[in-house]
Amino acid sequence: MDTPLLLAEKIVASASVGLVIGLEREWAHKEAGVRSFAIAALLGTIAWLASPTVALIEVGIVALVILVVNLFSLQKEQPLEVTTSLALAATNVLGILIGIGAFFLAFTCAILITALLSWKTEIVSFTSKLTVREIRSALLLAFVAAVVYPLLPGSPVDPWKLVNPRGVWLTVILVSALSFVNYILLRQLGSRGMRYSAILGGLVNSAATSALLGEELKNDAGIVRTTASNFLLADMAMILRNGVLVAIFAAPRGIQGSFATVIILGAMMLAAIILAIIIFLQSQKKPQQAPQKPPLSSPLSLRSVLYFGLLFLALTVVSGLGQRFFGAVGFLAVVVIGALASAAASAVLVGGQIHLIGANVAALAMFFATLVGLVENVVIFYIVTRDRGTSLRLALLTLPIILVGGMALALILWLG
């Protein structure tokens, strides 16, 4: 039996959930408002506190009442309130969850339900713009992530324990998701979407983002003035991600070991941010061309996805062999080679081994891994675009970031 204090907490929480959802319905001028939703939540809580059997009967009664009310509205030739009815039924179930004691689940679902109800206009506007090709692409992405991924072995399949099929396929999923999100952002926001896509892409896979920025420049030469700032934003996000991953995986044994790495990467990230702001402000002074709609044939770009998947597989094998044959001596080489396939993987490796290799070696390894990632991004951009002028400009903009990181590394090594 719950204590009186816990019972009071459940009653207050149940009423709060009903009030939050009911307020939104009240603002939307629906018949069922604050009182109806608060009572529905309280009914669920009280019924569960009485007994689970009573709760099941109560849920059936609430569903029957909702059905009768909708039939009555249909007879009077009034529109059916399907969404409000479902929200009311869900609120009743949330009351039962609170009775069980699942406060977090109940509050999270209440917030999500309220958001879905209040964002009706935005959701309808978004879905009305979707094409059949985009829906098929979303289904393909779901198939890649939800069907293929669980079927793959979760452990290495070769005698040397180098190839993990799930790890390789996870890269395919990330690149596919990045391409799809980038496509949706472009469709919804136009050329402004690239700014957000560059940051998101840098956090996920900066190499893929560089390729996508190159593809967009090929399709629309009018975005050349924003390409440099978007490229730097992707670099900034990649550097931020590397530092966060090192800190997270080093944390179980103390975050002090990651301080040197975080300082170096923080200096590089700050340089990238300053350069991106300067380039962006300069681009605003130039005459703006009307952005063209990018003629994307496939949101997922399967050829690019498979290319990055094969690249990741090949470099995973090379990195594993290097570590196997050279041991601790080859750690730095493994990290740098691994950065060609995934700088995030190198960051995880450094963070997990930082207690064995030392703070200075970890900082040195992550500096070179990040340097490889920065150079790789420029090379990939050039391979995609074959635009020497823009690629050279991006290389010159990348150089100060590397120099700042090198000076920070030298200072840390000198100070010990």
Secondary structure by P-SEA (a helix, b strand, c coil): cccaaaaaaaaaaaaaaaaaaaaaaaaacccccaaaaaaaaaaaaaaaaacaaaaaaaaaaaaaaaaaaaaaaaaaccccaaaaaaaaaaaaaaaaaaaacaaaaaaaaaaaaaaaaaaaaaaaaaaaaccaaaaaaaaaaaaaccccccccccccccccccccaaaaaaaaaaaaaaaaaaaaaaaccccaaaaaaaaaaaaccaaaaaaaaaaaaaaccccccaaaaaaaaaaaaaaaaaaaaaaaaacccccccaaaaaaaaaaaaaaaaaaaaaaaaaaaacccccccccccccccaaaaaaaaaaaaaaaaaaaaaaaaaccccaaaaaaaaaaaacaaaaaaaaaaacccccaaaaaaaaaaaaaaaaaaaaaaaaaacccaaaaaaaaaaaaaaaaaaaaaaaaaaaac
